[in-house]
Amino acid sequence: MRVVIQRVTRASVSIEGKVKSQIGLGLLVLAGFEPADDDQDLEWITKKLLNLRIFDDDNGVMNRSVLDVGGEVLVISQFTLHARTKKGNRPSYIDAAPPEIAIPLYEKFVKTVETGLNKSVGTGTFGAYMQVELINDGPVTIVIDSKRKE
């Protein structure tokens, strides 16, 4: 499992011109899944993203988590995070989990984040053509891969 976590002051996802979800201060999480991903990957990533100290404390030092600041989370599925670009210029997505594996993982990941955050999480729609808007605060963008534990 691979995620791109962006600290935002606000973010939204629209489908066919209509806003599906929006958040204020918090994290926009783009999530991609591989066929070998399991509950351990979901739990490890969830713990990491909820406790990642990337929000400023009173001294302007990144020392607070999304939990500490009472922030929100928006999770968007994004199979392109597993693109292979080694050969040629057209990305290959053979490492991305097919929908029958990725959809249950995505849904479980959202529920796991909601449980840890103790509030609802905004989402896109799996497989939909979406437009994501955000104000990346900092900018702060972190990439985490559960297989590499980084």
N, C-alpha and C positions, 0 to 999 in steps of 0.2 A: 504494500500500500504506500502510496506517495501522496503527500499533501503540500500545497503551497498556502502558507498562512500569511495574511496581510493585515497589519494593524490599520484600522480604518476609523475615521470620524463618522462616516456613514457609507452604506452600500445598499444596492438594490439589484434585483433580478427581474427582468421583464420577459414575457412571452407573448408574441403577437401584439406588441404594443401596450400590453397591460402589465402593471407591476404585480408580480406574484408575491414577493417578499421584500422587506426592507428592514434595515437595522440602523441604529445610531452607533455610538462608540462601541467598538468591539473588534471582532475578527471575521474577515472573509476567508473561508476555507475552501479551496479548490481540491477535490478529492478524486484520485484515480486508483483503480483496483486491478490486481493481477489475479489469475486463476488460483494461485497458491495461497492467497490471503485467507486468514481465518480470524476467529475471535481474539486470539492473542495480538494480532496486528491491530485490530480495532481498539482494543483496550490500551495498548502501549501508546498508540498515536493520540487517543483521547486524553490520557493522563498527561502526556507531553504538552499538547496544545492548551489544555485548560490551566496548566501550571507554568507555562512559559512566561518568564518575567520580562515582558517587552513593553510595559506601560510605565510611564514616569512616576516616580514617587514625588514627595514634596520638594526634594532637592534637585529634581530634573534628571534623575538617574533611572534607567530602565530597571526597575526593581519590583514591579507589581504585575500580577497576572490578570487575565480577564475576569477571574473569580474575585480578585481583590478590588477591582474597579467596578464590579457589578455590570460588566459589559455584556453585549449580545453576540451571537454567533450566527452567521449565514453560511450554509454548506451547499456547495454546487458540485455536482458530479462532472468530471472532466477526464474522459478516457485519453485525451491527447497528452496527458502528463507522462504516459508510457510510450511516447513516440520514439522510434529508432531512426536516427538520421545519419548513420555511419556510411551507408551506400547511397549515392545519388542525392537528389534534392527533394524527392517526394518521401515524406515520412511514412514509416511502416508502423502499424499499430498492433502487431501480432502479440505483443506482450500484455496488452490490455485484456482484462477479463471480458468475456462475452456477456450480453445482457442477462442471461439466465443465472449467471454467477454474480455479476456486478450489482444488479438491482437489490437482491436480498442483503448484500454486504453494505450497500449505500443506506438502505433503510435501517439496518441494525446500527450502523455508525451514527446516524442522526439520533436514534433513540439513546445510544450510549452517551453522546454528547449532551443531550437534554437531561439525562439523569445526573451526570456530573455537574452540569451547570445549574441544575434545579430550576430551569425555565425552558420555555419553548425555543426551538431553533428555527430560523428561517431556512427555506430550501428553494431550489429550483425544481424543475421536473426532469427526471431522468430521461435522457435521449431527446429532449426537446431542443429546438434551436432557440437559444437564449441570448439576451443582451444583459451584460453585467456592468453596472456603473459603480464606481467607488471613489472615495477620497482616501488615498493611501497616506496615512499619517506618519510623517518622518522623512522619507518613506521607510517603512519597516516591512520587509518581506523575508520570510524564512521558509526553506524547503526541508521537509523531513521525509525520510524513507524508512519504513518499518523493517525492511529486510537488512538494511545497512546500519540500522539503529543510529541514524544521524539525520 
